[in-house]
Amino acid sequence: MYTRYGNPTRTATEQTLSAIEGSSDALHLSSGMAAIATVCSILRPGDHVLCTRDVYGGTHKLLSKYITEYGIDVTYADACKIDAFASELRESTRLVWLESPTNPTIRVVDLRACAKFAKNVGAVVVVDNTFATPVLQNPLELGCDVVMHSATKYLNGHSDVVGGALMWNDEAFGIFREYAMAVGNTPSPFDSWLLKRGLCTLELRVLHQSASALAIAKFLDGHQAIELVHYPGLSSDAGHDLAKSQMKGFGGMLAFVVKGGEDGARTVANSLRTVKVAASLGGVESIIGYPPAMSHAMLSEQERSERGIAPGLLRLSVGIEDPQDLIEDIEQALSKVH
Ligand SMILES: Cc1ncc(COP(=O)(O)O)c(C=O)c1O
């Protein structure tokens, strides 16, 4: 009838989104943030939101700067410390917001456990599944209520469209579609078409990227210029066993701390040739970011240190290039650190 309400191309994309996440319904939105704002439309004055501390900066900003203006309380706690996180639940908790693996230190949250305790107070559990992708993790199967994606990242995979997605099973969440029609945060048919094109290669890309990320993590682990590697695929990583129990692979995102702090990290990032320094993630091209000055620049030094965002931290989104080319590129960049 009218493209803000619906469009055959968007419907086709939403059917694919639903199929890959194993949901009964899905909504394609104009950005990841539009998807997050649409979920927030279920909140009312007096409600409480319990949000994981290691959350995407934009989610943090929306919740703390705008949502609280409507008489809604927001608490942040480390969802990796499950008992302490559960103790923050209130009778008024309407929404539990989770992200796993987390940004930027790739920590793993026990989604099954979170879904279980949130049910006790009737809270809606939402998982930002952007880093894991539906290829590797299906939060609805683990008992969560709503899955959210920044489709700008892996789902599209070509860094040429901004988009968001929501997937759910309970038909009560059909209100998301009504809200999106009302506020108009729906994508154009062309953006839906681009996303649908990207989805055709999602599994191929993610499996290749995960295998390459594991090879790179193993190369970095124990390298003389590296202090620490964050990647759940390493058996020494704190999230390894949990990731194995709730994911089908470990993903294409990893982070590592370069010796020499900020100078070391900047030297490595600026010496890379194949890997580009850029924002965003999940595309076919490998991208490196410096979280202290990029994605997490808005946090104070203390907040960064609480989250393990060390001055030497770099976050790598592994692309589809030959992994050996990437390792050689990283090796020559690390050789510049003294
Ligand atoms: C984990 C995560 N969630 C949500 C978003 C927001 O998505 P968008 O930029 O598509 O609005 C991002 C963007 O970087 C992200 O990394």
PDBQT file of the ligand as one rigid body, heavy atoms in Angstrom, charges set to zero:
ROOT
HETATM    1  C1  LIG A 401      27.311  -4.275  18.412  1.00  0.00    +0.000 C 
HETATM    2  C2  LIG A 401      26.644  -3.119  17.728  1.00  0.00    +0.000 A 
HETATM    3  N1  LIG A 401      25.334  -2.899  17.934  1.00  0.00    +0.000 NA
HETATM    4  C3  LIG A 401      24.681  -1.874  17.337  1.00  0.00    +0.000 A 
HETATM    5  C4  LIG A 401      25.337  -0.996  16.493  1.00  0.00    +0.000 A 
HETATM    6  C5  LIG A 401      24.574   0.131  15.841  1.00  0.00    +0.000 C 
HETATM    7  O1  LIG A 401      24.340  -0.177  14.519  1.00  0.00    +0.000 OA
HETATM    8  P1  LIG A 401      24.178   0.893  13.311  1.00  0.00    +0.000 P 
HETATM    9  O2  LIG A 401      25.493   1.593  13.194  1.00  0.00    +0.000 OA
HETATM   10  O3  LIG A 401      23.832   0.021  12.152  1.00  0.00    +0.000 OA
HETATM   11  O4  LIG A 401      23.092   1.809  13.689  1.00  0.00    +0.000 OA
HETATM   12  C6  LIG A 401      26.694  -1.191  16.257  1.00  0.00    +0.000 A 
HETATM   13  C7  LIG A 401      27.417  -0.266  15.360  1.00  0.00    +0.000 C 
HETATM   14  O5  LIG A 401      28.639  -0.225  15.334  1.00  0.00    +0.000 OA
HETATM   15  C8  LIG A 401      27.367  -2.280  16.876  1.00  0.00    +0.000 A 
HETATM   16  O6  LIG A 401      28.683  -2.507  16.689  1.00  0.00    +0.000 OA
ENDROOT
TORSDOF 0
